[in-house]
Amino acid sequence: MVDRLEKVPRQSRKEVSRELGRLDAQIGAAYKRLVENRRAAALDASWTKNSVLDPLASKRRASLDRIRIALERAGVTQAGLEKLARCGMKDGGTVRPGDGQQDGGQQGGGEQDGGQDGGQQDGQNGGQGDGEAPPPQVGPSPEDFVDINDVQPNVQEPEAQENASTGVFKSDCGVNENGKFNSDNIIVAPGVVNAAHHMHDYVGNQANDAFAVDEDLAQGETTCANQEDQSTYYWPVLRDLTGGDEADVNTPGGGLDGNVGKIITPAEVTMEFQGSPVGEVVEMPRFLRIITGDAKAFTNGTDNANSSWSCTGFEDRQIADKYPLCPEGSQVVRKFEFQSCWDGQNADSANHRTHVDFANEDGSCDEGFVAIPKLVQRIVYDVPEGTNFAVDSFPEQLHKPITDHGDFINVFSENLMAEAVECINSGQECT
């Protein structure tokens, strides 16, 4: 069975992206309907199927058929797309590796990669019993948190070899103190407003929205101290779920998509471009796009998940599928290590993944890939002890920590990229 779009011709990408955005909007609307009608679901065991899942499947079939037609116009045949229209319910508990639902799921797709999971949540909202069912879980749940003191040290770094590039280039782009947010996603769904269905923090390039093209980014202002770094860096916002309403409580991407609570501005954001433990790195191409992590890892399964949570003072302990409970005086840390191997040709790919890859355990790249500077983002938050917090997510992802992800578009000037690579390869620390 098909579980991803492997090839999307350039002439079809706008139309395909638009339909992928519709698929996500359909899931969000279905989930909202489920939440608002939990009593009907409790009193009638067939209500959820007849009023939510079947209409959702019908809408998905129509969007998937439009995707099929768009691909066929460009000479690409993608068999089996119609099977992705199937919808089901998924348990809202702890994510398990490989727990994706392949009848309507999408393995390996970034935020939108050719069909999404059908908004599956199970158990507490199944519509069984005589009384009113408890409300569908919107996340996170208590089991999504762990005391950092209960996590064992687990960080291992590959040993640097004789020809390692040990330098570091740092770019200081602030903490989004100017409050640039939107729920677009320029990489996976250009031209689609609210394609992410959750809010992003942005630092760096300020021209980033659904309609920005490379020329817009090249002319955009930047929050980076080095004005030759016009790159765009973005990630889902973190919210204090007990802090009251945010200004976006009645807007798409915010409260209308199940993302509520006060947005927490990071206390610190660091961007480091690191070398390779096995040799030199080469320059990134301008406008290279990289997604790390999977915004749909709860329903897709964890093949592309790359979340990493910790606390200051405990960063030898990294957690993928739990939020950390930090002791007094310690701050919450999110860390994104981006792919550092590039195919040497493409600035993007149809699924936004296959043009880049992660290095092997020893730090080497697979055949056909070359090492590029590895972007490592570290985002630190002051979260008072006892505060309930979570990342924004697609509605069906229940704000699970495993869905954390980061996005990057390289808009270094050619001169700055050359300087950064020289710095890294010569073992220096530069800004």
C-alpha positions as CSV (number, residue, x, y, z in Angstrom):
1,M,0.0,0.0,0.0
2,V,1.2,3.5,-0.7
3,D,2.1,5.5,2.4
4,R,3.9,8.5,0.9
5,L,4.3,10.7,-2.1
6,E,7.7,9.9,-3.5
7,K,7.6,12.3,-6.5
8,V,5.8,15.5,-6.9
9,P,6.7,17.3,-10.2
10,R,7.4,21.1,-9.8
11,Q,4.4,22.0,-11.9
12,S,2.1,20.0,-9.5
13,R,3.4,21.2,-6.2
14,K,1.2,24.2,-5.7
15,E,-2.0,22.2,-6.3
16,V,-0.8,19.3,-4.2
17,S,0.2,21.6,-1.4
18,R,-3.2,23.2,-1.4
19,E,-4.9,19.8,-1.2
20,L,-2.5,18.7,1.6
21,G,-3.6,21.8,3.5
22,R,-7.2,20.9,3.0
23,L,-6.5,17.4,4.4
24,D,-5.2,18.9,7.6
25,A,-8.1,21.4,7.8
26,Q,-10.5,18.5,7.4
27,I,-8.9,16.6,10.3
28,G,-9.0,19.7,12.5
29,A,-12.7,20.4,11.7
30,A,-13.6,16.7,12.4
31,Y,-11.7,16.8,15.7
32,K,-13.5,20.0,16.7
33,R,-16.8,18.4,15.9
34,L,-16.0,15.4,18.0
35,V,-15.0,17.6,21.0
36,E,-18.2,19.7,20.7
37,N,-20.5,16.7,20.4
38,R,-19.1,14.3,23.0
39,R,-22.5,13.8,24.6
40,A,-24.0,12.7,21.3
41,A,-21.1,10.3,20.8
42,A,-21.7,8.9,24.3
43,L,-25.4,8.3,23.8
44,D,-25.1,6.8,20.3
45,A,-22.4,4.3,19.6
46,S,-22.7,4.9,15.8
47,W,-22.6,8.7,16.0
48,T,-18.8,9.1,15.7
49,K,-18.7,6.8,12.7
50,N,-21.7,8.3,10.9
51,S,-21.2,12.0,11.8
52,V,-17.4,12.3,12.0
53,L,-15.4,9.5,10.4
54,D,-17.5,8.7,7.3
55,P,-17.8,12.4,6.3
56,L,-14.1,12.9,6.9
57,A,-13.3,9.9,4.7
58,S,-15.5,11.3,2.0
59,K,-13.8,14.7,2.0
60,R,-10.3,13.0,2.1
61,R,-11.2,10.9,-0.9
62,A,-12.1,14.0,-2.9
63,S,-8.8,15.8,-1.9
64,L,-6.7,12.7,-2.7
65,D,-8.5,12.3,-6.0
66,R,-7.5,15.9,-6.9
67,I,-3.9,15.1,-5.9
68,R,-4.0,12.1,-8.2
69,I,-5.3,14.2,-11.1
70,A,-2.7,16.9,-10.5
71,L,0.1,14.3,-10.6
72,E,-1.3,12.5,-13.7
73,R,-1.4,15.9,-15.6
74,A,2.3,16.0,-15.0
75,G,2.8,12.4,-16.1
76,V,3.2,10.8,-12.7
77,T,1.0,7.8,-11.7
78,Q,0.6,7.3,-7.9
79,A,-1.4,4.2,-7.3
80,G,-3.2,3.5,-4.0
81,L,-3.8,7.1,-2.9
82,E,-7.5,6.4,-2.3
83,K,-6.6,4.0,0.5
84,L,-5.2,7.0,2.5
85,A,-8.8,8.3,2.9
86,R,-9.6,5.7,5.5
87,C,-10.2,7.0,9.0
88,G,-10.1,5.4,12.4
89,M,-9.7,6.2,16.1
90,K,-6.4,6.1,18.0
91,D,-5.6,5.8,21.7
92,G,-4.5,9.1,23.2
93,G,-1.9,7.5,25.5
94,T,1.8,7.1,25.2
95,V,3.2,6.9,21.7
96,R,4.9,3.6,20.9
97,P,7.6,3.2,18.2
98,G,6.0,2.2,14.9
99,D,2.5,3.1,16.2
100,G,1.4,4.7,13.0
101,Q,-1.9,3.7,11.4
102,Q,-1.1,2.8,7.8
103,D,-4.7,2.9,6.7
104,G,-4.8,6.6,6.5
105,G,-1.4,7.4,8.0
106,Q,1.6,8.9,6.4
107,Q,5.0,7.6,7.2
108,G,7.9,9.9,6.8
109,G,6.2,13.0,5.6
110,G,7.2,16.1,7.6
111,E,4.2,18.2,8.4
112,Q,2.5,17.4,5.1
113,D,3.8,14.8,2.8
114,G,1.1,13.4,0.7
115,G,-1.8,12.5,3.0
116,Q,-2.1,12.5,6.8
117,D,-3.4,10.3,9.5
118,G,-7.2,10.4,9.9
119,G,-7.2,12.2,13.2
120,Q,-7.3,9.0,15.2
121,Q,-8.0,9.0,18.9
122,D,-9.6,6.2,20.7
123,G,-10.8,5.0,24.1
124,Q,-12.1,7.9,26.0
125,N,-14.2,9.3,23.1
126,G,-15.5,6.1,21.5
127,G,-19.2,6.7,22.2
128,Q,-19.8,3.7,24.5
129,G,-21.9,3.5,27.7
130,D,-25.0,5.1,29.1
131,G,-23.6,8.3,30.6
132,E,-21.8,11.2,29.1
133,A,-18.3,10.2,27.9
134,P,-15.4,12.2,29.2
135,P,-14.2,14.8,26.8
136,P,-11.8,13.7,24.1
137,Q,-8.3,14.2,25.2
138,V,-6.7,17.3,23.7
139,G,-3.4,16.7,25.4
140,P,-1.0,16.5,26.9
141,S,-1.8,13.8,29.5
142,P,0.0,13.3,32.9
143,E,1.9,10.4,31.4
144,D,3.5,12.8,28.9
145,F,5.7,14.2,31.7
146,V,8.7,12.7,33.5
147,D,10.9,14.0,36.3
148,I,14.3,14.6,34.8
149,N,15.9,13.1,37.9
150,D,14.3,9.7,36.9
151,V,16.0,9.8,33.5
152,Q,19.5,8.2,33.2
153,P,22.3,9.9,31.3
154,N,22.0,8.7,27.7
155,V,24.0,11.1,25.5
156,Q,26.8,9.7,23.4
157,E,28.8,11.7,20.9
158,P,30.9,10.1,18.1
159,E,34.6,10.3,18.7
160,A,36.4,12.9,16.6
161,Q,38.8,11.3,14.1
162,E,42.1,12.7,12.9
163,N,40.6,14.8,10.1
164,A,37.5,16.1,12.0
165,S,36.2,19.6,11.5
166,T,36.0,20.8,15.0
167,G,35.1,24.5,14.6
168,V,31.7,26.1,15.4
169,F,30.0,29.0,13.7
170,K,27.4,30.7,15.9
171,S,24.5,33.0,14.7
172,D,22.7,35.1,17.3
173,C,19.2,35.8,16.0
174,G,17.4,36.6,19.2
175,V,14.4,34.8,20.9
176,N,11.5,36.2,18.9
177,E,11.2,39.1,21.3
178,N,9.3,40.9,18.5
179,G,6.5,38.2,18.6
180,K,6.6,37.1,15.0
181,F,4.1,34.1,14.8
182,N,2.1,32.5,12.1
183,S,0.6,29.1,11.4
184,D,1.9,28.8,7.8
185,N,4.6,26.5,6.6
186,I,6.5,27.8,3.7
187,I,8.5,24.6,3.2
188,V,5.8,21.9,3.0
189,A,2.9,24.0,1.9
190,P,3.8,27.2,0.1
191,G,0.8,29.4,-0.7
192,V,-1.4,27.7,1.9
193,V,-2.5,29.8,4.8
194,N,-2.6,28.0,8.2
195,A,-1.1,24.9,6.7
196,A,0.6,24.0,10.0
197,H,-2.6,24.4,12.1
198,H,-0.3,25.5,15.0
199,M,1.7,28.6,15.7
200,H,5.5,28.9,15.0
201,D,8.1,31.1,16.6
202,Y,10.3,32.7,14.0
203,V,13.8,34.1,14.4
204,G,16.0,35.3,11.6
205,N,14.2,36.2,8.3
206,Q,11.1,38.4,8.9
207,A,9.6,37.9,5.4
208,N,8.5,34.4,6.1
209,D,4.8,33.5,5.5
210,A,2.9,31.2,3.2
211,F,3.5,33.2,0.1
212,A,7.2,34.1,0.5
213,V,9.4,32.9,-2.4
214,D,13.2,32.8,-2.4
215,E,13.4,36.4,-3.8
216,D,11.3,37.6,-0.8
217,L,13.6,35.9,1.6
218,A,16.7,37.3,-0.1
219,Q,15.3,40.8,0.5
220,G,13.8,40.2,3.9
221,E,15.0,41.9,7.1
222,T,16.6,39.6,9.7
223,T,16.8,39.6,13.5
224,C,20.3,38.0,13.3
225,A,23.1,40.0,14.6
226,N,25.1,39.2,11.5
227,Q,22.9,40.8,8.8
228,E,24.4,38.5,6.2
229,D,22.4,35.7,7.8
230,Q,18.9,36.1,6.5
231,S,18.1,32.5,7.1
232,T,14.7,31.6,8.6
233,Y,14.5,29.4,11.7
234,Y,11.2,28.3,13.1
235,W,9.5,25.8,15.5
236,P,6.2,25.3,17.2
237,V,5.6,27.7,20.1
238,L,5.6,26.4,23.7
239,R,2.5,27.4,25.8
240,D,1.7,27.7,29.5
241,L,-1.6,25.8,29.5
242,T,-2.6,27.3,32.8
243,G,-1.6,30.9,32.0
244,G,-4.9,32.1,30.5
245,D,-5.9,33.0,26.9
246,E,-3.5,34.2,24.3
247,A,-4.4,36.8,21.7
248,D,-4.8,34.0,19.1
249,V,-7.5,32.2,21.2
250,N,-10.1,32.8,18.4
251,T,-7.9,32.5,15.4
252,P,-6.8,29.6,13.1
253,G,-3.6,28.0,14.3
254,G,-4.4,29.1,17.8
255,G,-7.5,28.3,19.8
256,L,-9.6,27.4,16.7
257,D,-7.1,24.5,16.1
258,G,-6.9,23.5,19.8
259,N,-3.8,25.5,20.7
260,V,-4.6,27.4,23.8
261,G,-2.7,29.0,26.7
262,K,-0.1,31.8,26.9
263,I,2.8,31.6,24.5
264,I,6.1,31.4,26.4
265,T,8.9,33.5,24.9
266,P,12.2,31.6,25.0
267,A,14.7,32.8,27.6
268,E,17.6,31.9,25.3
269,V,18.0,30.6,21.7
270,T,21.4,29.5,20.3
271,M,22.1,28.5,16.8
272,E,25.4,26.6,16.2
273,F,26.7,25.2,12.9
274,Q,29.0,22.4,13.8
275,G,31.5,20.3,11.9
276,S,31.9,16.6,11.1
277,P,33.8,14.2,13.4
278,V,35.2,12.4,10.3
279,G,36.3,15.2,8.0
280,E,35.7,18.6,6.5
281,V,32.3,20.0,5.6
282,V,31.2,21.7,2.4
283,E,29.1,24.8,1.9
284,M,25.3,24.6,2.0
285,P,23.5,25.7,-1.1
286,R,21.6,29.0,-0.7
287,F,17.9,28.3,0.0
288,L,18.5,24.8,1.2
289,R,15.4,23.6,3.1
290,I,15.6,21.2,6.0
291,I,12.9,19.8,8.3
292,T,13.9,17.8,11.3
293,G,11.4,15.8,13.4
294,D,7.9,14.9,12.4
295,A,4.9,17.1,13.4
296,K,2.7,14.0,13.1
297,A,4.9,11.5,14.9
298,F,2.1,10.5,17.2
299,T,0.0,9.1,14.4
300,N,2.7,8.5,11.8
301,G,5.0,6.5,14.1
302,T,8.4,7.6,15.1
303,D,10.5,6.8,12.0
304,N,11.1,10.5,11.4
305,A,10.8,11.8,15.0
306,N,13.7,13.8,16.2
307,S,12.4,15.5,19.4
308,S,14.8,16.1,22.3
309,W,13.8,17.5,25.7
310,S,15.9,18.1,28.8
311,C,16.6,20.6,31.6
312,T,19.6,22.9,32.2
313,G,22.1,21.1,34.4
314,F,20.8,17.7,33.1
315,E,21.6,17.9,29.4
316,D,23.4,14.6,29.4
317,R,19.8,13.2,29.6
318,Q,17.7,13.7,26.5
319,I,14.1,12.6,26.2
320,A,12.1,12.1,23.0
321,D,8.6,11.2,24.1
322,K,8.2,13.0,27.4
323,Y,8.2,16.6,28.6
324,P,10.8,17.1,31.4
325,L,9.8,18.2,34.9
326,C,12.7,20.3,35.9
327,P,13.7,21.0,39.5
328,E,13.6,24.5,41.0
329,G,16.3,26.7,39.4
330,S,16.5,24.5,36.2
331,Q,15.0,25.5,32.9
332,V,13.3,23.5,30.2
333,V,15.4,22.8,27.1
334,R,14.4,21.8,23.5
335,K,17.2,20.8,21.2
336,F,17.1,20.2,17.4
337,E,20.0,18.6,15.7
338,F,19.4,18.9,11.9
339,Q,20.5,16.6,9.1
340,S,24.2,17.2,8.2
341,C,24.5,15.1,5.0
342,W,23.4,16.6,1.7
343,D,23.0,14.9,-1.7
344,G,25.2,17.6,-3.3
345,Q,22.5,18.6,-5.8
346,N,19.1,19.6,-4.5
347,A,18.0,22.4,-2.2
348,D,14.7,20.5,-1.5
349,S,12.9,17.3,-2.4
350,A,9.3,16.2,-3.0
351,N,9.0,14.9,0.6
352,H,11.4,17.6,1.9
353,R,13.6,14.9,3.4
354,T,15.4,12.7,0.8
355,H,17.8,15.5,-0.3
356,V,19.4,15.5,3.2
357,D,20.2,12.8,5.7
358,F,21.5,12.2,9.2
359,A,25.1,11.1,9.6
360,N,25.8,7.5,10.7
361,E,26.7,6.7,14.3
362,D,30.4,7.4,13.6
363,G,29.6,10.7,12.0
364,S,30.1,9.6,8.4
365,C,27.6,10.2,5.5
366,D,26.3,7.5,3.3
367,E,27.5,7.1,-0.3
368,G,26.2,9.9,-2.5
369,F,26.0,12.4,0.4
370,V,28.5,15.0,1.6
371,A,28.9,16.6,5.0
372,I,27.6,20.1,5.5
373,P,27.6,22.2,8.7
374,K,25.2,20.7,11.2
375,L,22.7,23.2,12.6
376,V,22.0,22.6,16.3
377,Q,19.3,24.8,17.8
378,R,19.0,25.0,21.6
379,I,15.9,26.7,23.0
380,V,15.6,27.4,26.7
381,Y,12.5,28.4,28.7
382,D,11.8,29.7,32.1
383,V,8.9,27.3,33.1
384,P,8.0,27.7,36.8
385,E,7.9,24.4,38.7
386,G,4.4,22.9,38.5
387,T,3.4,24.7,35.3
388,N,1.5,22.6,32.8
389,F,3.0,23.3,29.4
390,A,3.1,21.8,25.9
391,V,4.0,22.5,22.3
392,D,1.5,23.6,19.7
393,S,0.4,20.7,17.4
394,F,-2.0,19.6,14.8
395,P,-5.3,18.8,16.7
396,E,-5.1,15.1,16.3
397,Q,-1.5,15.0,17.6
398,L,-2.7,15.9,21.1
399,H,0.3,18.1,21.9
400,K,2.6,15.1,22.3
401,P,6.2,15.9,22.9
402,I,7.3,13.4,20.3
403,T,5.8,15.7,17.6
404,D,8.3,18.5,18.2
405,H,10.1,19.6,15.1
406,G,12.2,22.4,13.6
407,D,12.5,24.0,10.2
408,F,15.4,25.9,8.5
409,I,15.9,27.7,5.2
410,N,19.5,28.7,4.6
411,V,19.7,32.3,3.4
412,F,23.4,33.0,4.3
413,S,25.1,35.2,1.8
414,E,27.6,33.3,-0.2
415,N,30.5,35.1,1.5
416,L,29.2,34.3,5.0
417,M,28.7,30.7,4.1
418,A,32.2,30.5,2.9
419,E,33.5,32.1,6.1
420,A,31.4,29.7,8.2
421,V,32.8,26.7,6.5
422,E,36.4,27.9,6.7
423,C,35.8,28.6,10.4
424,I,34.4,25.1,11.0
425,N,37.1,23.3,9.0
426,S,39.9,25.2,10.7
427,G,38.7,24.4,14.2
428,Q,37.8,27.9,15.2
429,E,34.8,29.4,17.1
430,C,33.3,32.3,15.1
431,T,30.2,34.4,14.9
